[in-house]
Amino acid sequence: MHIDTDHYPTLAKISELYPQLTKGQKQLADYILKNPSEVVNKSITDLISHTSLKSEASVVKFYRLLGFDGFKSFKIKLAQELVNRTFYHSESDITIDDEPTEIKKKVFLGAMSSLSKNADIAAGECMDAQKLLSSAKRIIILGHGASASICQYAFFRLTELGLNCVCNQDAHMNAAILTHPRPGDVILCVSQSGETADLYKQIEMAYQRRIPAILITGAPGSSIARLSQVILSTVSEERNILTDALNSRVSQFCLIDALFSMISIANANEMLPRLQDTRNTFKKYKL
């Protein structure tokens, strides 16, 4: 995936590329993510001292991987972002000593920060996904575990528009569906890690049968991503066991709504009357 250095948050880029980094690069990434305000005043030699990296060339390769031509430009961009980051203080980990009000505040502000980081990314990829979903004869929605709730939400929203969707959490059922593909099938897969074994097998089946797959993920370099036609990558700097699921998935829920709205507007003459019909039906279920 191409990274726009000018508009893409530096710390978000590091988090997104994290699964692809070497052991030494991950140590460097960990230090930068935890101490960004200190990094802007350090030299390459200083950074190396906090990792197992052996040479300055390794740091050069790291910042070039992020899209920067020089270490100075990397630090300037990071410093500018730190000045403008109104939510940075809220992303500290929840600790055992936190009061309930502080826990609630950290959760809410962490979610807000996640939304802010993801607001401007993947615009082109969203357009590609919208076109695939709009033209699909059948949309097969795949996702397990914590991603299952997003899949169910996608199923509900797309069904509101009258689109033909299939969403099942049973791996064998999905395997049966993919064994007999139909012309016009499109897959919408949600996998934060991109490494879930069952999902990989299902996407591999789809790939072999030339069924295009749209992947919503936090790992654009993952095994499932390599078999997907369109990758919608969301980012989250959190890797805390209490908050990582929320902060990664709150943006994915919004991404589903964005696709829903894009499909509705792109096909307004057809979709908006359908949506109105659906809403009229819902009214009958109100007391």
N, C-alpha and C positions, 0 to 999 in steps of 0.2 A: 504494500500500500504506500502511495506517495504521501509524504508528510510535508505540509505547508508550514515552514519555519516561522513565517511572519505572523500567522494567525492561530497557530496551534500551541497551547501552553507547554512550556518546556518540561515541567515536572510530569505533566500528563503524557507527553511523548515517552519519557523514561519509563513510566509505569506500563505503557502499552507495549513497549519493546522488551520489557523485562523478561518474559519467557524465552526470548531468543538469545539473550546475552550469555556470555561465557561465565564461568564461576568468578573470575577476577572482575569482570565487568559488572556482575551483580553486586559485588562488594562495593564497587565504586558507586553504582546506582543507589544502593542502600544508604550510603553515607550522604549523598547529595539530597535524597528525598527526606532524610531526617534532619539535615543541617543546611538547608539552602541558603540561609542568611550568612552563614560562615563561609560557604564555598565562594561567594562573590569576592571575597578578600584573600583567597588562597591562590598559590601558584600550582602548576602541574606537579611539581615535586612534593608539595604539601599533600595533595590528593593521593599520590602514590603511597605515601607513608601510612595511609589508612586502609590500604588494600594489600593483596598479595601480588599485585601487578609489579613487573620487574623493570619496565621501561616507559619513557614518555610517549613512545609510539603507540602504546596501548590506550593511553588517554586521548591521543589524537584520533585514533580510530573510533573511540567512543563518541566524541563530540561530532565527528563527521557522520557517524551513523544517525545522529539526531538532526543532521542537515546543516550544521554550522561549518564555516570555512576555517575559523580560528577559535582559539580558546578565549580570546578577549571578547569576541562577538557573542560567544556562549554566555560568558559572565554578565555582559551588558544586558542581554535579553532576560536572563534570570533575574537580575536586579530590578529591571523595569517591571517584571511580573510581580515580584514581591511587594513593590510599592503599591501596585493596583489590586492586590489580592485581599479583598475585604473579608473573606471567609477563612483565611489561613489559620487564624487562631482557634477556630472551632473544630479543626480536624484532628486535634490531639486524641489519643486513644482514650477510651473509657477505662477507668481504673476501678479497683475494688473500693477505693476510698471516696468515690464520687457520690454526692447526694442525688436523690431521685430527680430533682429539678435540673441539676447539671447534666445528668445522663440524658434527659429529654432534650435539653438544649443542644448537646453534642450530636445527637441523632438527627434532629431537625436541620441544624446548620450544615452537618455533613452531607445530608441529602441535597440541600440547596446548592452546596458547592459542587456536587457531582453534576447537577443539572446545568450549572453555569459553565462547567468545563466542556460539556458535550453539546452545547447549543449550536455551535457553528461548524461542527465536523460532519463529514460524510454526506455533503449536499449532493454531489454528483452520483454517489452510490445509491442514495435514497431515490433519486430520479430513475435509476436503472431498476431498482427494486419495484418501484411504483408501476413501471411499464410492464414488468414481468407479471406482477400480481393482477394488474388490470386485464391483461390478455389471457390469463390462465383459465383453462376449462375446469381444472380442479386444483385446489391448494392443499397440499399435504403438510401439516404442521407437526414438527418433531421437537421434543425437548423433555428432559427428565429432571428429577430432583427439584431444586429451587427454581429452575427454569420452567418447570411445568405450569406454574401460575401465570407466567407471561404467555405461554402457549395458549392456555385457556382464555386469557384475555384477548389475544389476537383472534382466536376462533370466534369469540363473541362479537368483536367489533367488525370483522370482515363478513360474518354472517348477517349482521345488521344491514349490510349493503346488498344482500342477496347473493353473495359470492359462494360458490360451491367449495366448502372446506371440510377437511377430515382432520380430526385431532384425537389421538389415542395414546395413552401412556404405556400400553403393552407392547414390548419389543417384538414379540412374535406376530401380533396383529399388524404392526407396521411392516414387518418383513413380508407378510402375505400380500399387503397392499402394493408394496414396491416390486414384488415378483411379477405382478400383472399391471404394468404401467399403461396409462392411456395417453393418446395424443393430447397435448396441451397441459399436461401435469407440470406443476411447479412446486418445489419444496420451500417451506419457510422453517428454518431450523434455529433454535435458540440454545446456545451452549457457551457459558461464560469462559470455560477453560479451553474449549475446542478439542478436548482429549477424552471425552466420555466414550468408552469402548462400544456400547450398544449403538450410540448415535453414529460413531465412525463407520460401523458395519453397514448401517442403513444408508448413510450418505455415499458410501462406496458403491453400494448396489445402485443407487440413483445415478451416480457418475458413470458406471458401466452401461447403464441403460439410457444415457444422454438426457436425463431429467435435470433441468437447471435448478440449482439450489441457491437460496438466499440465506446467508448466515448472519445472525446477530450474536456478537461475541465480544469478549474483552481480550481475545488473543488472536490477532490477525495473522500470526505466523504459525498457527497450530495445525495439527494433522487434518482436522475437518475443514479448516479454512482453505487448505491447499486443494481440496476437491470441490470447492464452492465457486459458483460463477460470480456472485455478488457478495461482498463482505461489508456488513454494517458494523463498524467497530466502535464500541463505547469505552470510555476510559474512567478509571477510578484510582486515586492514589492510595486508597485504604487497603491495608492487608491485615486488618484487625479482625479477630474471629467473631467479635460481637457485631460489627458494623459492615463488613465487606459485602455481604449478600445484599443488604439494603442499598448501599451506595452504588453498587454496580447495576442493580436491577431497577432502581427508580428511574434511571435514564432510559433503560430499555422499555419500560412501560410507556414513557413519553414518546419513544421512537415508534412504537406501535400506533399511538394516536396520530403521530405525524404522518405515517404511511396511510392510515385511515383517511385523514383529511386530504392528503395529496391525491389519493385514488378518487375520492368524492368530487374534488374540484376538477380534476383532469377529465372526468367522465360525468360532468354535472347533469347533463340532460337525462342520463340514464340512472345515475346513482342517487341524486337528491330526491327524486320522487320515491325511489325504493326506501330510502332512509325515512322519509316522512310516513310511508305506509307502515314501516316497522314501529315507529314511535306511536302512531295511532293505535296499533295493536297493543303496545305496552300500556296505553292508557286504560284499556279494558281490565287490566289487572290491578288497578288502583282502587282502594276502598273509598 
